[in-house]
Amino acid sequence: MEQVLMFSSLLAPLVTAMMELLKRTFPIPKKYIPIISFFMGLIIGWLAAPVTEMNVELRLWSGGIAGLAATGLYEIGKKGKKYKRAS
């Protein structure tokens, strides 16, 4: 389980960056961002085969966790900017 959490923590910033690129490129309704982020995490986890020796199931699990975490990571960053402006 440690491998999954560690790999997820490495994938989360990558998924966050890819989602930001996707959102700036295409108009995506906000309600679809978490599900797109989840599937992007799955895809990136699946494509990470050359980087890790983890089996496919663990990479997909890590990617899904990273995708969901990336959505939360983005929201935290967005709220942080909002609070800084109010100060």
C-alpha positions as a Markdown table, in Angstrom:
| # | Residue | x | y | z |
|---|---|---|---|---|
| 1 | Met | 0.0 | 0.0 | 0.0 |
| 2 | Glu | 2.9 | 2.3 | 0.6 |
| 3 | Gln | 3.9 | 2.1 | -3.0 |
| 4 | Val | 0.4 | 3.2 | -4.1 |
| 5 | Leu | 0.4 | 6.2 | -1.8 |
| 6 | Met | 4.0 | 7.2 | -2.8 |
| 7 | Phe | 3.3 | 6.8 | -6.5 |
| 8 | Ser | 0.0 | 8.7 | -6.2 |
| 9 | Ser | 1.8 | 11.6 | -4.5 |
| 10 | Leu | 4.2 | 11.8 | -7.4 |
| 11 | Leu | 1.4 | 11.6 | -10.0 |
| 12 | Ala | -0.9 | 14.2 | -8.4 |
| 13 | Pro | 1.1 | 17.3 | -9.4 |
| 14 | Leu | 1.5 | 15.9 | -12.9 |
| 15 | Val | -2.3 | 15.3 | -13.2 |
| 16 | Thr | -2.9 | 18.8 | -11.8 |
| 17 | Ala | -0.6 | 20.4 | -14.4 |
| 18 | Met | -2.2 | 18.3 | -17.2 |
| 19 | Met | -5.7 | 19.3 | -16.1 |
| 20 | Glu | -4.7 | 23.0 | -16.0 |
| 21 | Leu | -3.4 | 22.7 | -19.6 |
| 22 | Leu | -6.6 | 21.0 | -20.7 |
| 23 | Lys | -8.8 | 23.6 | -19.0 |
| 24 | Arg | -6.8 | 26.4 | -20.7 |
| 25 | Thr | -7.0 | 24.7 | -24.0 |
| 26 | Phe | -10.7 | 23.6 | -24.1 |
| 27 | Pro | -13.8 | 25.1 | -22.5 |
| 28 | Ile | -14.7 | 22.4 | -19.9 |
| 29 | Pro | -17.8 | 22.8 | -17.7 |
| 30 | Lys | -16.7 | 22.8 | -14.0 |
| 31 | Lys | -19.0 | 19.9 | -13.1 |
| 32 | Tyr | -17.0 | 17.6 | -15.3 |
| 33 | Ile | -13.5 | 18.5 | -14.1 |
| 34 | Pro | -13.3 | 15.9 | -11.2 |
| 35 | Ile | -14.3 | 13.0 | -13.5 |
| 36 | Ile | -12.0 | 14.1 | -16.2 |
| 37 | Ser | -9.2 | 14.5 | -13.6 |
| 38 | Phe | -9.9 | 11.0 | -12.3 |
| 39 | Phe | -9.7 | 9.4 | -15.8 |
| 40 | Met | -6.6 | 11.5 | -16.7 |
| 41 | Gly | -5.0 | 10.0 | -13.5 |
| 42 | Leu | -5.9 | 6.5 | -14.6 |
| 43 | Ile | -4.4 | 7.1 | -18.1 |
| 44 | Ile | -1.2 | 8.6 | -16.7 |
| 45 | Gly | -1.0 | 5.8 | -14.2 |
| 46 | Trp | -1.4 | 3.3 | -17.0 |
| 47 | Leu | 1.2 | 5.0 | -19.1 |
| 48 | Ala | 3.8 | 5.1 | -16.3 |
| 49 | Ala | 4.8 | 1.5 | -17.0 |
| 50 | Pro | 8.4 | 2.4 | -18.1 |
| 51 | Val | 8.9 | 4.4 | -14.9 |
| 52 | Thr | 7.9 | 1.9 | -12.3 |
| 53 | Glu | 7.8 | -1.9 | -11.8 |
| 54 | Met | 4.3 | -1.8 | -10.2 |
| 55 | Asn | 1.7 | -4.0 | -11.8 |
| 56 | Val | -1.1 | -2.5 | -13.8 |
| 57 | Glu | -3.7 | -2.7 | -11.1 |
| 58 | Leu | -1.6 | -0.7 | -8.6 |
| 59 | Arg | -0.7 | 1.9 | -11.3 |
| 60 | Leu | -4.3 | 2.4 | -12.1 |
| 61 | Trp | -5.2 | 2.6 | -8.4 |
| 62 | Ser | -2.5 | 5.2 | -7.9 |
| 63 | Gly | -3.6 | 7.1 | -11.0 |
| 64 | Gly | -7.2 | 7.2 | -9.8 |
| 65 | Ile | -6.1 | 8.5 | -6.4 |
| 66 | Ala | -3.8 | 11.0 | -8.0 |
| 67 | Gly | -6.6 | 12.2 | -10.2 |
| 68 | Leu | -9.0 | 12.8 | -7.3 |
| 69 | Ala | -6.2 | 14.4 | -5.3 |
| 70 | Ala | -5.3 | 16.7 | -8.2 |
| 71 | Thr | -8.8 | 18.1 | -8.1 |
| 72 | Gly | -8.5 | 18.8 | -4.4 |
| 73 | Leu | -5.0 | 20.2 | -4.9 |
| 74 | Tyr | -6.2 | 22.6 | -7.5 |
| 75 | Glu | -9.2 | 23.8 | -5.4 |
| 76 | Ile | -6.9 | 24.4 | -2.4 |
| 77 | Gly | -4.6 | 26.5 | -4.6 |
| 78 | Lys | -7.5 | 28.4 | -6.0 |
| 79 | Lys | -8.9 | 29.1 | -2.5 |
| 80 | Gly | -5.5 | 30.2 | -1.3 |
| 81 | Lys | -5.3 | 32.8 | -4.1 |
| 82 | Lys | -8.8 | 34.0 | -3.2 |
| 83 | Tyr | -7.8 | 34.5 | 0.4 |
| 84 | Lys | -4.7 | 36.4 | -0.5 |
| 85 | Arg | -6.6 | 38.9 | -2.6 |
| 86 | Ala | -9.0 | 39.6 | 0.3 |
| 87 | Ser | -6.1 | 40.5 | 2.6 |
